[in-house]
């Protein structure tokens, strides 16, 4: 999902930032999973998931923490979390096709402890109380939206801040923004939506 930048330092809009594009992608992946058992692509590769799981293990994060995957796609991140012993899992995506695929993938692994919801992360959210929020590529996609991407980015950050508990963790994987840019996006003047707890840095050949 690597993108180009305009003269203002923002990403050049792309169809990858539209709901229509992702609805088509996940409709096709639903068919592929039904016909061939292939759940589709794991964004940023399996190593990105393993790196996060290792970090959670190293920090001795409790297995009963309330966890939400923001833009869950095919649900494989949640499947990995469930296999690692995490019990309170939620996946949200604005594409109903992605949520349907996620449910099917989870059931194929005999996993029944994941709650899936169709929600728009730049809309009005009525969920909260999470300890950990994961983002693997969703912020990148929002940043590519052809209509008011900067405004949508800010709305997303506000929503993530609101759905997390005061001591919650926001763990984001991106291939279009540097760590310093992400930190600056999460500020409104002198106010910061998040306290930077740690940066999980890794070189990736994915992007």
C-alpha positions in Angstrom: 0.0 0.0 0.0 3.0 2.3 -0.3 2.0 5.6 -1.8 3.3 8.9 -3.2 3.2 12.3 -1.5 2.1 15.7 -2.8 3.9 19.0 -2.3 2.2 19.5 1.1 3.5 16.2 2.4 0.2 14.4 2.3 -0.4 11.2 0.4 -1.7 11.4 -3.1 -5.3 10.1 -3.2 -5.9 6.6 -4.4 -8.7 4.1 -5.0 -7.0 2.2 -2.1 -8.6 4.8 0.1 -12.2 4.0 -0.9 -14.7 1.7 0.6 -15.7 0.5 -2.9 -12.3 -0.8 -3.6 -12.0 -2.8 -0.4 -15.6 -4.1 -0.7 -14.6 -5.6 -4.1 -11.3 -7.0 -2.7 -13.1 -8.8 0.2 -15.9 -10.0 -1.9 -13.4 -11.7 -4.1 -11.5 -13.0 -1.1 -14.8 -14.4 0.3 -15.2 -16.4 -2.9 -11.6 -17.6 -2.8 -11.9 -18.7 0.8 -15.2 -20.5 0.0 -13.8 -22.3 -3.1 -10.1 -22.8 -2.1 -9.8 -22.3 1.6 -7.5 -19.3 1.0 -8.2 -16.5 3.6 -6.2 -14.0 1.5 -3.3 -11.7 2.2 -1.9 -11.0 5.7 -1.1 -7.3 5.6 2.6 -6.6 6.2 3.3 -10.4 6.3 3.2 -13.0 9.1 6.4 -11.5 10.6 4.5 -8.3 11.5 2.0 -10.3 13.5 4.7 -12.4 15.1 6.7 -9.2 16.1 3.6 -7.8 17.8 2.9 -11.1 19.6 6.5 -11.3 20.8 6.2 -7.7 22.1 3.0 -8.5 24.0 4.6 -11.6 25.5 7.7 -9.6 26.5 5.6 -7.0 28.2 3.6 -9.7 29.9 0.3 -8.3 28.7 -2.6 -10.0 30.4 -4.5 -12.5 28.2 -7.9 -11.1 29.3 -7.3 -7.6 28.1 -10.1 -6.2 25.8 -8.5 -6.0 22.4 -9.9 -4.5 19.2 -8.5 -4.9 15.6 -9.2 -1.7 13.7 -10.0 -2.7 10.1 -9.8 -6.4 10.7 -9.8 -7.5 7.1 -9.7 -11.3 6.9 -9.4 -11.6 10.7 -6.0 -13.4 10.7 -4.5 -11.1 13.3 -7.4 -11.9 15.6 -7.0 -15.6 14.9 -3.3 -15.4 15.9 -4.2 -13.5 19.1 -6.8 -16.2 20.0 -4.3 -19.0 19.3 -1.9 -17.1 21.7 -4.4 -17.3 24.5 -6.1 -13.9 24.3 -9.8 -14.2 25.1 -11.6 -10.8 24.7 -11.3 -10.0 21.1 -13.2 -7.7 18.8 -12.8 -7.0 15.1 -14.3 -4.1 13.3 -14.3 -3.1 9.6 -16.4 -0.8 7.5 -16.8 -3.5 4.8 -19.4 -6.0 5.6 -17.7 -8.3 3.1 -14.5 -8.2 5.3 -16.5 -9.0 8.5 -18.3 -11.9 6.7 -14.9 -13.3 5.6 -13.4 -12.8 9.1 -16.2 -14.8 10.7 -15.7 -17.6 8.2 -12.0 -17.7 8.7 -12.3 -17.7 12.5 -14.9 -20.6 12.4 -12.6 -22.6 10.1 -10.0 -22.5 12.9 -12.7 -23.5 15.4 -12.4 -20.1 17.1 -15.6 -18.7 18.6 -14.4 -16.0 21.0 -14.1 -13.1 18.6 -16.8 -10.5 18.3 -17.1 -8.9 14.8 -18.8 -5.6 14.0 -19.4 -3.6 10.8 -18.3 0.0 11.8 -16.8 3.0 10.1 -13.8 4.2 12.0 -14.3 7.8 10.7 -18.0 7.8 11.6 -19.8 8.1 14.9 -18.7 5.2 17.1 -20.7 3.9 20.1 -18.0 1.5 21.4 -15.4 2.0 24.1 -13.7 0.2 27.0 -10.8 -1.4 25.1 -7.3 -1.9 26.5 -5.5 -2.4 23.3 -6.3 -1.3 19.7 -4.4 -2.7 16.7 -4.1 -1.1 13.3 -2.3 -2.8 10.4 -2.7 -0.7 7.3 -6.1 0.9 8.2 -4.6 4.4 8.9 -2.7 4.1 5.6 -5.9 3.4 3.7 -7.7 6.3 5.4 -4.8 8.6 4.5 -5.4 7.7 0.8 -9.1 8.7 0.8 -9.8 11.0 -2.2 -12.2 13.1 0.0 -10.9 15.1 2.9 -8.2 12.6 3.9 -6.6 14.9 6.5 -10.0 15.5 8.2 -10.7 11.7 8.1 -7.3 11.0 9.7 -8.1 13.3 12.5 -11.5 11.9 13.1 -10.0 8.4 13.2 -7.4 9.4 15.8 -10.1 11.0 17.9 -12.2 7.8 17.7 -9.3 5.6 18.6 -8.5 7.7 21.6 -12.2 7.6 22.7 -12.6 3.8 22.3 -9.5 3.1 24.4 -9.4 3.1 28.2 -7.2 5.9 29.8 -4.3 3.5 30.1 -5.0 1.7 26.8 -2.4 0.9 24.1 -2.6 1.9 20.4 -0.4 -0.4 18.3 -0.1 0.7 14.7 1.7 -0.7 11.7 2.2 1.6 8.7 4.2 1.6 5.5 3.5 5.2 4.5 4.3 7.2 7.6 7.4 7.5 9.8 7.2 7.1 13.5 7.7 10.8 13.9 4.9 11.6 11.5 2.5 9.3 13.3 3.3 11.0 16.6 2.8 14.4 15.1 -0.6 13.4 13.6 -1.7 12.3 17.1 -1.3 15.8 18.4 -3.7 18.8 18.4 -1.6 21.8 19.3 0.0 21.0 22.6 -2.5 18.2 23.3 -1.5 14.7 22.5 -4.1 12.0 22.1 -1.7 9.3 23.2 1.3 8.9 25.4 4.1 7.2 23.5 4.8 4.0 25.4 7.1 2.2 23.0 8.0 2.1 19.3 8.3 -1.4 17.8 10.7 -0.8 14.9 11.5 -3.3 12.2 12.7 -3.1 8.6 10.2 -4.7 6.2 10.5 -5.7 2.6 6.7 -5.6 2.3 6.5 -2.0 1.1 
